Structure formats: structure tokens, C-alpha cells
């Protein structure tokens, strides 16, 4: 049986945000390596925002998961 992962349990909207952020990270890396400073678009700031959203959501999910495990252990005793 396949185990549910963080990404598979997220709503479709957030999956889209994560994929756009991941692709944007590659584009920002491309800009930093191959384009001159004057031609860069400044997309790196938006990418940092998207990855920050990802990490906040993941931390929130992990916190809820830990609380539910602690509650189930307390009720079983």
C-alpha cells in the first residue's frame, strides 16, 4: 500500500503554488548565472516568498500531526 506524503495530501491550489515555486527557482538560478545584473527580473524575491509559504504550511501540518499523535496516546492510557 502506498503511504500518503505531504505533497499528495495538499489541496490542488497549493500543489500548483509549489510547482510554480519550484520552476521559478530554476528560472531565478538561470537568471543569476547567465544574465547580466541589469537584465534580471527580480523573481528571486517571489520565489523566496513561495518557499516560505511551503515551509510554513509544512510546519503547520507537522505540528497538527504531532498534536493528534499525543492526543491519541493520552486517550489510550
GURO-746636 format. One line per field, with one value per atom (N, C-alpha, C, O): residue number from 1; residue in three letters; atom name; x, y, z. Coordinates in steps of 0.1 Angstrom, whole numbers, plus 2048, in hexadecimal, padded with zeros to 3 digits. Layout:
pos	[NUM	...]
code	[ala	...]
site	[CA	...]
x	[X	...]
y	[Y	...]
z	[Z	...]
//
This chain:
pos	[1	1	1	1	2	2	2	2	3	3	3	3	4	4	4	4	5	5	5	5	6	6	6	6	7	7	7	7	8	8	8	8	9	9	9	9	10	10	10	10	11	11	11	11	12	12	12	12	13	13	13	13	14	14	14	14	15	15	15	15	16	16	16	16	17	17	17	17	18	18	18	18	19	19	19	19	20	20	20	20	21	21	21	21	22	22	22	22	23	23	23	23	24	24	24	24	25	25	25	25	26	26	26	26	27	27	27	27	28	28	28	28	29	29	29	29	30	30	30	30	31	31	31	31	32	32	32	32	33	33	33	33	34	34	34	34	35	35	35	35	36	36	36	36	37	37	37	37	38	38	38	38	39	39	39	39	40	40	40	40	41	41	41	41	42	42	42	42	43	43	43	43	44	44	44	44	45	45	45	45	46	46	46	46	47	47	47	47	48	48	48	48	49	49	49	49	50	50	50	50	51	51	51	51	52	52	52	52	53	53	53	53	54	54	54	54	55	55	55	55	56	56	56	56	57	57	57	57	58	58	58	58	59	59	59	59	60	60	60	60	61	61	61	61	62	62	62	62	63	63	63	63	64	64	64	64	65	65	65	65	66	66	66	66	67	67	67	67	68	68	68	68	69	69	69	69	70	70	70	70	71	71	71	71	72	72	72	72	73	73	73	73	74	74	74	74	75	75	75	75	76	76	76	76	77	77	77	77]
code	[unk	unk	unk	unk	unk	unk	unk	unk	unk	unk	unk	unk	unk	unk	unk	unk	unk	unk	unk	unk	unk	unk	unk	unk	unk	unk	unk	unk	unk	unk	unk	unk	unk	unk	unk	unk	unk	unk	unk	unk	unk	unk	unk	unk	unk	unk	unk	unk	unk	unk	unk	unk	unk	unk	unk	unk	unk	unk	unk	unk	unk	unk	unk	unk	unk	unk	unk	unk	unk	unk	unk	unk	unk	unk	unk	unk	unk	unk	unk	unk	unk	unk	unk	unk	unk	unk	unk	unk	unk	unk	unk	unk	unk	unk	unk	unk	unk	unk	unk	unk	unk	unk	unk	unk	unk	unk	unk	unk	unk	unk	unk	unk	unk	unk	unk	unk	unk	unk	unk	unk	unk	unk	unk	unk	unk	unk	unk	unk	unk	unk	unk	unk	unk	unk	unk	unk	unk	unk	unk	unk	unk	unk	unk	unk	unk	unk	unk	unk	unk	unk	unk	unk	unk	unk	unk	unk	unk	unk	unk	unk	unk	unk	unk	unk	unk	unk	unk	unk	unk	unk	unk	unk	unk	unk	unk	unk	unk	unk	unk	unk	unk	unk	unk	unk	unk	unk	unk	unk	unk	unk	unk	unk	unk	unk	unk	unk	unk	unk	unk	unk	unk	unk	unk	unk	unk	unk	unk	unk	unk	unk	unk	unk	unk	unk	unk	unk	unk	unk	unk	unk	unk	unk	unk	unk	unk	unk	unk	unk	unk	unk	unk	unk	unk	unk	unk	unk	unk	unk	unk	unk	unk	unk	unk	unk	unk	unk	unk	unk	unk	unk	unk	unk	unk	unk	unk	unk	unk	unk	unk	unk	unk	unk	unk	unk	unk	unk	unk	unk	unk	unk	unk	unk	unk	unk	unk	unk	unk	unk	unk	unk	unk	unk	unk	unk	unk	unk	unk	unk	unk	unk	unk	unk	unk	unk	unk	unk	unk	unk	unk	unk	unk	unk	unk	unk	unk	unk	unk	unk]
site	[N	CA	C	O	N	CA	C	O	N	CA	C	O	N	CA	C	O	N	CA	C	O	N	CA	C	O	N	CA	C	O	N	CA	C	O	N	CA	C	O	N	CA	C	O	N	CA	C	O	N	CA	C	O	N	CA	C	O	N	CA	C	O	N	CA	C	O	N	CA	C	O	N	CA	C	O	N	CA	C	O	N	CA	C	O	N	CA	C	O	N	CA	C	O	N	CA	C	O	N	CA	C	O	N	CA	C	O	N	CA	C	O	N	CA	C	O	N	CA	C	O	N	CA	C	O	N	CA	C	O	N	CA	C	O	N	CA	C	O	N	CA	C	O	N	CA	C	O	N	CA	C	O	N	CA	C	O	N	CA	C	O	N	CA	C	O	N	CA	C	O	N	CA	C	O	N	CA	C	O	N	CA	C	O	N	CA	C	O	N	CA	C	O	N	CA	C	O	N	CA	C	O	N	CA	C	O	N	CA	C	O	N	CA	C	O	N	CA	C	O	N	CA	C	O	N	CA	C	O	N	CA	C	O	N	CA	C	O	N	CA	C	O	N	CA	C	O	N	CA	C	O	N	CA	C	O	N	CA	C	O	N	CA	C	O	N	CA	C	O	N	CA	C	O	N	CA	C	O	N	CA	C	O	N	CA	C	O	N	CA	C	O	N	CA	C	O	N	CA	C	O	N	CA	C	O	N	CA	C	O	N	CA	C	O	N	CA	C	O	N	CA	C	O	N	CA	C	O	N	CA	C	O	N	CA	C	O	N	CA	C	O	N	CA	C	O]
x	[808	800	809	813	805	80D	80A	7FF	815	814	811	817	808	805	810	816	814	81F	818	80C	821	81D	817	80C	81E	819	80C	803	80A	7FE	7F2	7E6	7F3	7E8	7E4	7DA	7EC	7EA	7DF	7DD	7D7	7CD	7D4	7DF	7CC	7D1	7D7	7E1	7D1	7D6	7E4	7ED	7E7	7F4	7FE	80A	7FA	802	807	813	7FE	801	80B	815	809	813	820	82A	821	82E	835	841	82E	834	839	844	831	836	842	84B	842	84E	85A	865	859	864	869	876	861	865	86B	875	865	86B	879	881	87B	889	893	89E	890	899	89B	8A6	890	891	899	8A1	898	8A0	8AF	8B7	8B1	8BF	8C5	8D0	8BD	8C1	8C4	8CE	8BB	8BE	8CB	8D3	8CE	8DA	8E6	8F1	8E5	8F1	8F4	8FF	8E9	8EB	8E8	8EC	8E0	8DC	8E4	8E9	8E6	8EC	8E3	8D7	8E9	8E2	8D7	8CC	8D9	8CE	8C2	8B7	8C4	8B9	8B1	8A8	8B5	8AF	8A1	8A0	897	88A	886	87C	88E	88B	881	87B	880	877	87B	873	887	88D	885	883	880	879	86C	868	865	858	85A	852	865	868	86B	866	872	874	866	865	85D	850	849	842	849	842	848	841	855	85B	859	858	858	854	846	843	83D	82F	82F	828	837	838	83D	837	847	84D	843	843	83C	832	827	823	822	817	81C	815	828	82D	82F	82C	834	836	829	828	81F	811	80B	806	80D	808	80F	809	81C	824	820	820	81E	819	80C	80A	802	7F5	7F7	7F0	7FF	801	807	803	811	816	80C	80B	804	7FA	7EF	7EB	7EC	7E2	7E8	7E1	7F5	7FB	7FC	7F9	7FF	800	7F2	7F1	7E8	7DA	7D6	7CF	7D9	7D5	7DD	7D7	7E9	7F1	7EB	7EA	7E7	7E1	7D4	7D1	7CC	7BF	7C0	7B7	7CB	7CD	7D1	7D0	7D7	7DC	7D2	7D4]
y	[7F4	800	80C	80D	816	822	82B	82D	831	839	848	84C	84F	85C	866	865	86E	878	886	888	88F	89D	8A3	8A9	8A1	8A7	8A1	8A8	894	88D	891	890	896	899	8A8	8AC	8B0	8BE	8C1	8B9	8CC	8D0	8D4	8D7	8D3	8D5	8E3	8E5	8ED	8FB	8FC	902	8F6	8F6	8EE	8F1	8E3	8DB	8E4	8E3	8EC	8F5	8FF	902	905	90F	909	90F	8FC	8F6	8F3	8F5	8EF	8EC	8F9	8F9	903	910	915	91A	914	918	910	915	903	8FA	8FE	8FF	900	904	912	915	91B	928	929	931	91F	91E	91B	921	912	90F	91C	91E	923	92F	93A	940	93B	945	941	94A	934	92F	932	936	930	933	942	946	94B	959	95D	965	957	95B	956	95C	94B	945	94C	950	94D	950	95F	963	966	974	97E	97B	989	995	99A	998	9A1	9A6	9B0	9B0	9B7	9C1	9BA	9C0	9AE	9A7	99E	997	99C	993	998	9A4	990	994	996	99C	991	992	987	989	97C	972	96A	963	96B	964	968	95F	974	978	970	96C	96F	968	959	953	953	945	943	939	94C	94B	94C	945	954	955	947	943	941	935	929	921	929	91E	921	917	92D	930	92B	926	92D	928	919	913	912	904	8FF	8F6	905	901	904	8FC	90F	912	908	904	905	8FB	8ED	8E6	8E9	8DC	8DC	8D2	8E7	8E7	8E6	8E0	8ED	8ED	8DE	8DA	8D8	8CA	8C1	8B8	8C2	8B9	8BC	8B2	8C8	8CC	8C5	8C0	8C6	8C0	8B1	8AB	8AB	89D	898	88E	8A0	89D	89E	896	8A8	8AA	89F	89A	89B	890	883	87B	880	874	875	86B	880	882	880	87A	885	884	875	870	86E	860	858	84E	85B	854	856	84D	863	866	860	85C	85E	858	849	842	843	835	830	825	839	835	835	832]
z	[800	800	800	807	7F8	7F7	803	807	809	814	810	806	816	813	816	821	80D	810	812	811	816	818	80B	80C	800	7F4	7EF	7EA	7F1	7EC	7F4	7EF	800	808	808	80D	801	800	7F5	7EC	7F7	7ED	7E0	7DF	7D5	7C8	7C6	7C0	7CD	7CC	7D1	7CA	7DC	7E2	7DA	7D9	7D4	7CB	7BF	7BB	7BA	7AF	7B3	7AC	7BF	7C5	7C6	7C3	7CB	7CE	7C1	7C0	7B6	7A9	7A3	79D	7A4	79E	7A5	79F	7B2	7BA	7B6	7B5	7B4	7B1	7A3	7A1	799	78C	78C	786	794	796	79C	799	7A5	7AA	7A0	7A0	796	78B	782	77E	780	778	77F	778	78C	793	793	792	794	793	785	783	77A	76D	76B	765	771	770	777	771	782	78A	783	784	77C	775	767	764	75F	751	74D	743	755	751	759	764	753	759	764	764	76E	779	775	77B	76B	766	760	760	75B	754	75C	758	769	772	776	778	778	77A	789	78C	792	7A0	7A5	7AF	79E	7A1	7AE	7B4	7B1	7BD	7CA	7D3	7CB	7D7	7D8	7E2	7CC	7CC	7CF	7D5	7CA	7CD	7DC	7E1	7E2	7F0	7F8	802	7F3	7F9	7F8	801	7EC	7EA	7F2	7F7	7F3	7FB	80A	812	80E	81C	81F	829	815	817	818	820	810	810	81E	824	823	830	83B	845	83B	845	845	850	839	838	83D	844	839	83E	84D	853	852	861	868	872	863	869	868	872	85D	85C	865	86C	866	86F	87E	886	881	88F	892	89D	889	88B	88C	894	884	884	892	898	897	8A4	8AF	8B8	8AF	8B9	8B9	8C3	8AD	8AC	8B1	8B7	8AE	8B4	8C3	8CA	8C9	8D7	8DD	8E8	8D7	8DC	8DC	8E5	8D1	8D0	8DA	8DF	8DD	8E8	8F5	8FE	8F8	905	907	913	8FD	8FF	900	906	8FA	8FB	909	90C	910	91E	927	933]
//
